[in-house]
Amino acid sequence: MSSDASVWQRAREPGAAKLSARVVVRAALVLAAAALLVALPLLVDDYVLSAILVPLLALSLAGIGQNLVTGYAGQLFVGAAAFMSVGAFAAYDVHLYLPSTPLLATFAAGGLVAAATGALFGLPSLRIRGFYLVVSTLAAQFFVEWLFTKVGWFSGNSSSGVITAPPLRIAGVSFSSPGGHYWLSLLIVAPLTLAAHNLVRGRIGRGWMAVRDMETAAAVVGVPVRASKLLAFAIGSFYCGVAGALWAFAYLGTVEPHGFDLDRSFQILFIVILGGLGSVAGTFLGAAFIVLFPIALDQAVAAVAGRSVDPGLLQNLEKVLFGALVILLLAKQPAGLARLVEIAWIRARRFAARYAPRSRS
């Protein structure tokens, strides 16, 4: 029997048929999910788009940047909001001083400036590590906020230091509506997420994980440790920079330097910890928890006690419950929400396989 015939014979085996069916099902699910994401503005109201989906996408993108540095490369990094600020102000300055630049190019420019800034502040990682590196990266947070507050050139010499989003138009198509803001965010976040997924599964990602797990062993097997660290800071900061531009232009429409303060940096860090370190998909779960938890708590309190609850008390209650849930999650499942979803999916498949009707030959 020829080799072509043997290949055809193997393809007709039951295992190959099951594999091809599984591929078809996965492709159908991916296409259905993509169609749903694109059609969401036609299915939900403007509040869901503006207050939930757009900030969720922007925070998820910033969380991916944080995760690349901390979750995959193992570098303790606090100060993601600083690079979000760099990206937002750089994109605004490109539009202001080079007004003919296309909108997507301004986002890319903001990300590239943030990448260069991240590589600069990542230089201490070549000599120090651990909590000393945390303190070093915190310097970026305070320095960038001070710089954009004191130097008026970055905000177009505005007396308040506030920047305003440029017209959101691509190839003559306006994205100024809530649905347009969502589509613009999806247009930017989706390919960058796919790129991050492929990056961490390739040679660069394996090098980062080798450095994270054991730096000395990584150097012995030929991983360029110094270059890997700086590349992680640069690419992670690029993602944060683009996320900052999205946050300023598509979500808020305007932003000031204090809008990217230390609280925002800790918010991005909590997104990564809750979602799961070293998980791109988990970043979206963490961002969804951060965005939806205050809304769900507000609705629950309103349903139980009406609108008579003091807003200050509600805010304090939110902080207490959020902290308790974080402690509970980390105690029960340190790998984060991504691991919980994975366990639930495995159990669902086992349940389906156990009780699914079996065909008789």
C-alpha positions as CSV (number, residue, x, y, z in Angstrom):
1,M,0.0,0.0,0.0
2,S,1.4,3.4,-0.9
3,S,2.1,6.1,1.6
4,D,-0.8,8.2,0.3
5,A,-3.2,5.3,0.8
6,S,-1.9,4.8,4.3
7,V,-2.5,8.4,5.2
8,W,-6.0,8.2,3.8
9,Q,-6.5,5.0,5.9
10,R,-5.4,6.7,9.1
11,A,-7.6,9.7,8.4
12,R,-10.6,7.4,8.2
13,E,-9.9,5.9,11.7
14,P,-12.4,6.9,14.5
15,G,-9.7,8.9,16.4
16,A,-9.1,11.1,13.4
17,A,-12.8,11.6,12.8
18,K,-13.3,12.6,16.4
19,L,-10.4,15.1,16.1
20,S,-11.7,16.7,13.0
21,A,-15.2,17.0,14.6
22,R,-13.6,18.6,17.6
23,V,-11.8,21.1,15.4
24,V,-15.0,22.0,13.6
25,V,-16.8,22.5,16.8
26,R,-14.1,24.8,18.2
27,A,-14.0,26.8,15.0
28,A,-17.8,27.2,15.1
29,L,-17.7,28.3,18.7
30,V,-14.9,30.9,17.9
31,L,-16.9,32.3,15.0
32,A,-20.1,32.5,17.1
33,A,-18.2,34.3,19.9
34,A,-16.7,36.7,17.4
35,A,-20.1,37.4,15.8
36,L,-21.6,38.0,19.3
37,L,-18.8,40.4,20.3
38,V,-19.2,42.4,17.1
39,A,-23.0,42.5,17.4
40,L,-23.2,43.5,21.1
41,P,-23.9,47.2,20.4
42,L,-27.1,46.1,18.7
43,L,-28.1,43.9,21.7
44,V,-27.4,46.1,24.7
45,D,-28.1,49.7,25.7
46,D,-25.6,52.6,25.8
47,Y,-25.1,52.3,29.6
48,V,-23.7,48.8,29.3
49,L,-21.4,49.9,26.4
50,S,-20.1,53.0,28.1
51,A,-20.0,52.0,31.8
52,I,-19.1,48.3,31.5
53,L,-17.8,47.0,28.2
54,V,-15.4,49.8,27.2
55,P,-13.7,50.1,30.6
56,L,-13.6,46.3,30.8
57,L,-11.7,46.1,27.5
58,A,-9.3,48.9,28.4
59,L,-8.5,47.5,31.9
60,S,-8.1,44.0,30.4
61,L,-5.5,45.3,27.9
62,A,-3.6,47.0,30.7
63,G,-3.9,43.8,32.7
64,I,-2.3,41.8,29.9
65,G,0.6,44.2,29.9
66,Q,1.0,43.8,33.7
67,N,0.7,40.0,33.3
68,L,3.4,39.8,30.7
69,V,5.9,41.5,33.1
70,T,4.7,39.9,36.4
71,G,2.9,36.7,35.5
72,Y,5.1,35.5,32.7
73,A,8.5,37.2,33.2
74,G,8.3,37.1,37.0
75,Q,9.3,40.7,37.5
76,L,7.5,42.4,40.4
77,F,6.1,45.5,38.8
78,V,3.9,48.1,40.4
79,G,3.2,51.2,38.4
80,A,1.2,50.1,35.3
81,A,-0.9,53.3,35.6
82,A,2.2,55.4,35.0
83,F,2.7,53.8,31.6
84,M,-1.1,54.1,30.9
85,S,-0.6,57.8,31.5
86,V,2.4,57.9,29.2
87,G,0.5,56.3,26.4
88,A,-2.5,58.6,26.8
89,F,-0.5,61.8,26.9
90,A,1.8,60.6,24.1
91,A,-1.2,59.8,21.8
92,Y,-2.7,63.2,22.6
93,D,0.5,65.0,21.8
94,V,0.9,63.2,18.5
95,H,-2.6,64.3,17.6
96,L,-2.0,67.8,18.8
97,Y,1.3,68.5,17.2
98,L,0.9,66.2,14.2
99,P,-2.8,66.6,13.5
100,S,-2.7,64.7,10.2
101,T,-1.7,61.4,11.9
102,P,-4.3,58.7,11.6
103,L,-6.1,57.7,14.8
104,L,-4.8,54.2,15.0
105,A,-1.3,55.5,14.4
106,T,-1.7,57.8,17.4
107,F,-2.6,54.8,19.6
108,A,0.5,53.0,18.3
109,A,2.7,56.0,18.9
110,G,1.4,56.2,22.5
111,G,2.2,52.5,23.0
112,L,5.7,52.9,21.5
113,V,6.5,55.9,23.8
114,A,5.3,53.9,26.8
115,A,7.4,50.9,25.6
116,A,10.5,53.1,25.6
117,T,9.7,54.5,29.0
118,G,9.0,51.0,30.4
119,A,12.4,49.7,29.1
120,L,14.1,52.7,30.8
121,F,12.4,52.1,34.1
122,G,13.0,48.3,33.7
123,L,16.8,48.8,33.7
124,P,17.0,48.4,37.5
125,S,15.7,44.8,37.0
126,L,19.1,43.9,35.5
127,R,20.7,44.4,39.0
128,I,17.9,44.1,41.6
129,R,14.9,41.9,42.1
130,G,12.1,41.2,44.5
131,F,10.7,43.9,46.7
132,Y,13.6,46.2,45.8
133,L,12.3,46.1,42.2
134,V,8.9,47.0,43.4
135,V,10.2,50.2,45.0
136,S,12.1,51.0,41.8
137,T,9.0,50.6,39.6
138,L,7.0,52.7,42.0
139,A,9.4,55.6,41.1
140,A,7.9,55.6,37.6
141,Q,4.5,56.1,39.1
142,F,5.4,59.2,41.1
143,F,7.8,60.7,38.5
144,V,5.4,60.4,35.6
145,E,2.5,62.0,37.5
146,W,4.8,64.8,38.6
147,L,6.1,65.4,35.1
148,F,2.7,65.6,33.4
149,T,1.5,67.9,36.2
150,K,4.4,70.4,36.1
151,V,5.3,70.5,32.4
152,G,2.4,72.1,30.5
153,W,3.7,71.1,27.1
154,F,2.4,67.6,27.4
155,S,-1.2,68.8,27.9
156,G,-1.0,71.5,25.2
157,N,-0.2,74.2,27.9
158,S,-3.7,73.7,29.4
159,S,-4.0,75.5,32.7
160,S,-5.7,72.5,34.3
161,G,-3.4,69.9,32.8
162,V,-6.4,68.1,31.4
163,I,-6.3,66.5,27.9
164,T,-9.4,66.0,25.7
165,A,-9.9,63.1,23.3
166,P,-9.5,64.0,19.6
167,P,-12.3,63.1,17.1
168,L,-12.5,59.4,16.9
169,R,-12.5,58.8,13.1
170,I,-10.9,56.0,11.0
171,A,-11.0,56.3,7.2
172,G,-13.8,58.8,7.4
173,V,-15.9,56.6,9.7
174,S,-16.9,58.2,13.0
175,F,-16.6,56.2,16.3
176,S,-18.0,59.0,18.5
177,S,-21.1,57.1,19.7
178,P,-21.1,54.6,22.6
179,G,-21.3,51.8,20.1
180,G,-18.4,53.3,18.2
181,H,-16.3,53.6,21.3
182,Y,-16.9,49.9,21.9
183,W,-16.1,48.9,18.4
184,L,-12.9,51.0,18.4
185,S,-11.9,49.3,21.7
186,L,-12.6,45.9,20.3
187,L,-10.8,46.7,17.1
188,I,-7.6,47.4,19.2
189,V,-8.0,44.9,22.0
190,A,-8.8,41.8,20.0
191,P,-5.7,41.7,17.8
192,L,-3.4,42.7,20.7
193,T,-4.9,39.9,22.8
194,L,-4.3,37.4,20.0
195,A,-0.7,38.7,19.6
196,A,-0.1,38.3,23.4
197,H,-1.5,34.8,23.3
198,N,0.8,33.7,20.5
199,L,3.7,35.6,22.1
200,V,3.6,33.8,25.4
201,R,3.3,30.4,23.6
202,G,6.4,31.0,21.5
203,R,10.1,31.3,22.0
204,I,9.9,34.7,23.7
205,G,7.2,33.5,26.2
206,R,9.1,30.4,27.0
207,G,12.2,32.5,27.7
208,W,10.2,34.7,30.0
209,M,8.9,31.7,31.9
210,A,12.3,30.2,32.2
211,V,13.6,33.5,33.7
212,R,10.6,33.6,36.1
213,D,11.1,30.0,37.3
214,M,14.9,30.0,37.8
215,E,17.0,32.8,36.4
216,T,20.3,31.0,36.8
217,A,19.1,27.9,35.0
218,A,17.7,30.0,32.2
219,A,21.0,31.6,31.7
220,V,22.7,28.2,31.6
221,V,20.5,26.9,28.8
222,G,21.1,30.0,26.7
223,V,18.2,32.3,27.5
224,P,19.4,36.0,27.2
225,V,18.2,37.0,30.7
226,R,18.9,40.7,30.5
227,A,17.3,41.1,27.1
228,S,14.3,39.0,28.1
229,K,13.7,41.2,31.1
230,L,13.9,44.5,29.2
231,L,11.7,43.1,26.4
232,A,9.1,42.1,29.0
233,F,9.1,45.6,30.4
234,A,8.9,47.2,26.9
235,I,6.1,45.0,25.6
236,G,4.1,45.1,28.8
237,S,4.4,48.9,28.9
238,F,3.3,49.0,25.2
239,Y,0.1,47.3,26.2
240,C,-0.4,49.6,29.1
241,G,0.3,52.6,27.0
242,V,-2.4,51.6,24.4
243,A,-4.8,50.8,27.2
244,G,-4.2,54.3,28.7
245,A,-5.0,55.9,25.3
246,L,-8.2,53.8,25.1
247,W,-9.1,54.8,28.7
248,A,-8.7,58.5,28.0
249,F,-10.2,58.6,24.5
250,A,-12.8,55.9,24.3
251,Y,-14.0,55.7,27.9
252,L,-13.5,59.1,29.7
253,G,-13.1,61.4,26.7
254,T,-10.8,63.5,28.9
255,V,-8.2,62.7,31.6
256,E,-5.7,64.4,33.9
257,P,-2.4,63.1,35.3
258,H,-4.0,62.3,38.6
259,G,-6.5,60.0,36.8
260,F,-3.6,57.5,36.5
261,D,-2.6,57.4,40.1
262,L,-1.3,54.7,42.4
263,D,-4.8,53.4,43.1
264,R,-5.1,52.7,39.4
265,S,-1.8,50.8,39.4
266,F,-3.1,48.6,42.3
267,Q,-6.3,48.1,40.4
268,I,-4.4,46.7,37.5
269,L,-2.3,44.5,39.8
270,F,-5.5,43.1,41.5
271,I,-6.9,42.3,38.0
272,V,-3.9,40.1,37.3
273,I,-3.9,38.4,40.8
274,L,-7.6,37.7,40.7
275,G,-7.7,36.6,37.1
276,G,-4.6,34.4,37.4
277,L,-0.9,35.1,37.0
278,G,0.4,33.8,33.7
279,S,-3.0,33.6,32.1
280,V,-4.1,36.0,29.3
281,A,-7.7,34.8,29.4
282,G,-7.7,35.1,33.2
283,T,-6.9,38.8,32.8
284,F,-10.4,39.4,31.3
285,L,-12.0,37.5,34.1
286,G,-10.2,39.7,36.7
287,A,-11.2,42.9,34.8
288,A,-14.8,41.7,34.6
289,F,-14.8,41.1,38.4
290,I,-13.3,44.6,39.1
291,V,-15.8,46.3,36.8
292,L,-18.9,44.3,37.7
293,F,-18.5,43.9,41.4
294,P,-19.4,47.5,42.4
295,I,-22.3,47.5,40.1
296,A,-23.6,44.2,41.4
297,L,-23.2,45.3,45.0
298,D,-25.0,48.6,44.3
299,Q,-27.9,46.8,42.7
300,A,-28.1,44.2,45.6
301,V,-28.1,46.9,48.3
302,A,-30.8,48.9,46.4
303,A,-32.9,45.8,46.1
304,V,-32.7,45.0,49.8
305,A,-32.6,48.4,51.4
306,G,-33.7,50.8,48.7
307,R,-31.9,54.0,47.9
308,S,-31.7,55.2,51.5
309,V,-28.2,53.8,52.1
310,D,-25.6,56.4,52.5
311,P,-23.2,56.5,49.5
312,G,-20.2,56.7,51.8
313,L,-21.3,53.7,53.8
314,L,-21.9,51.8,50.5
315,Q,-18.4,52.7,49.3
316,N,-16.8,51.4,52.6
317,L,-18.9,48.3,52.4
318,E,-17.7,47.7,48.9
319,K,-14.1,47.9,50.0
320,V,-14.6,45.5,52.9
321,L,-16.4,42.9,50.8
322,F,-13.9,43.2,48.0
323,G,-11.0,42.6,50.3
324,A,-12.8,39.6,51.9
325,L,-13.5,38.1,48.5
326,V,-9.9,38.6,47.4
327,I,-8.6,36.9,50.6
328,L,-11.1,34.0,50.2
329,L,-10.2,33.5,46.5
330,L,-6.5,33.5,47.2
331,A,-6.9,31.1,50.1
332,K,-9.1,28.7,48.2
333,Q,-7.5,29.0,44.7
334,P,-4.3,31.0,44.4
335,A,-4.2,30.4,40.7
336,G,-7.1,32.8,40.3
337,L,-10.4,32.8,38.4
338,A,-8.9,31.3,35.3
339,R,-8.2,28.1,37.3
340,L,-11.7,28.0,38.7
341,V,-13.2,28.3,35.3
342,E,-10.9,25.6,34.0
343,I,-11.9,23.2,36.8
344,A,-15.6,23.9,36.2
345,W,-15.1,23.2,32.5
346,I,-13.3,19.9,33.2
347,R,-16.1,18.8,35.6
348,A,-18.8,19.8,33.1
349,R,-17.1,17.7,30.4
350,R,-16.8,14.7,32.8
351,F,-20.5,15.0,33.7
352,A,-21.5,15.2,30.0
353,A,-19.3,12.2,29.1
354,R,-20.8,10.2,32.0
355,Y,-24.4,10.8,31.2
356,A,-24.3,11.2,27.5
357,P,-26.1,8.4,25.6
358,R,-23.7,5.9,24.1
359,S,-24.2,4.7,20.5
360,R,-24.4,1.0,20.0
361,S,-22.3,-0.5,17.2
